[in-house]
Amino acid sequence: MNAILERRSIRKYTGEKVSDALVEDLLRAAMAAPSGGNEQPWEFIVVRDKGIREKITEIHPYSQMLPGADLAIIVCGDVSREKYKGLWVQDCAAATENILITAQEKGLGAVWLGVYPEKDRMDGLEKLLGLPNGVYPFSIVSVGYPAEHKELADRFDKARIHYNKW
């Protein structure tokens, strides 16, 4: 619960290297996400190459923090695995959130950069990363050791809770 409540979007990093073991933990958490019909449509691209991360900043207008991160994880959906049309989006969202929560729990900083359904971002990443047909970029998660601290944001709002009916 603490990792969920304390998680904040971190865009400034120390430059310290994130170990391969920690990256595997993030991906293991991502693949533990719930998935409609257990289709598990996700694929992940770990981008450690700073040059590629810099090129992503030319495609995604809100990704300027990527060159300062140690890595980026591109969460993709493979529609050939769809059992229920369109659920890949929800599945990839759950996987992305699991990465963010696990990053917080492991002392890392991360931020979710939306890609899908923005066609220009999707097309640019598909080309840059050489994605095969039917595999779509859903999100980018920038990951590194945090060089900023953000206070807890209590977003709980009882006014948004409805019981039985609106």
DAZICOR-V165659 format. One record per residue. RES is the residue in one small letter. OMEGA is omega in degrees with one decimal (999 if undefined). Layout:
RES_OMEGA / RES_OMEGA
//
This chain:
m_-179.6 / n_-179.8 / a_178.7 / i_-176.0 / l_-177.7 / e_-177.4 / r_177.1 / r_178.0 / s_-177.3 / i_-175.9 / r_178.4 / k_-172.3 / y_-178.0 / t_-175.2 / g_177.9 / e_-178.4 / k_174.2 / v_-175.7 / s_175.8 / d_179.4 / a_177.9 / l_176.7 / v_177.7 / e_176.5 / d_179.1 / l_-178.6 / l_175.5 / r_177.0 / a_179.3 / a_-177.2 / m_174.9 / a_-178.0 / a_174.5 / p_-175.9 / s_-179.5 / g_-178.8 / g_-177.1 / n_-176.1 / e_177.2 / q_-173.4 / p_-170.6 / w_168.8 / e_-176.0 / f_174.1 / i_177.2 / v_-177.2 / v_175.0 / r_-177.6 / d_-177.2 / k_178.7 / g_177.7 / i_178.6 / r_176.0 / e_178.0 / k_177.8 / i_-179.6 / t_176.5 / e_-178.3 / i_-174.7 / h_-173.5 / p_-177.1 / y_-173.9 / s_-173.9 / q_179.7 / m_-172.8 / l_179.3 / p_179.0 / g_177.5 / a_174.8 / d_-178.4 / l_171.6 / a_173.2 / i_176.6 / i_177.5 / v_-177.7 / c_175.6 / g_178.1 / d_-174.9 / v_175.9 / s_178.5 / r_-177.2 / e_168.3 / k_-179.1 / y_-172.6 / k_174.6 / g_-178.0 / l_177.9 / w_-178.9 / v_179.1 / q_-179.8 / d_179.9 / c_175.2 / a_178.8 / a_178.6 / a_179.1 / t_179.6 / e_178.1 / n_176.6 / i_-177.8 / l_-179.0 / i_179.9 / t_176.2 / a_178.5 / q_-177.4 / e_-178.1 / k_178.1 / g_178.4 / l_172.9 / g_-178.6 / a_174.5 / v_178.9 / w_174.8 / l_-178.3 / g_176.0 / v_178.4 / y_8.2 / p_-177.2 / e_-171.8 / k_-178.7 / d_178.0 / r_-180.0 / m_-178.5 / d_-179.7 / g_179.3 / l_178.1 / e_-179.0 / k_-177.7 / l_-173.2 / l_177.1 / g_-178.0 / l_177.0 / p_177.0 / n_177.8 / g_175.3 / v_-173.5 / y_175.6 / p_-178.2 / f_-177.2 / s_171.8 / i_173.2 / v_175.9 / s_-173.6 / v_173.7 / g_174.5 / y_-172.9 / p_173.1 / a_175.8 / e_176.6 / h_177.6 / k_179.9 / e_176.6 / l_177.0 / a_179.2 / d_-176.0 / r_-179.6 / f_-176.8 / d_-178.4 / k_-179.5 / a_-179.6 / r_-179.7 / i_-179.2 / h_-179.2 / y_176.5 / n_177.8 / k_174.8 / w_999
//
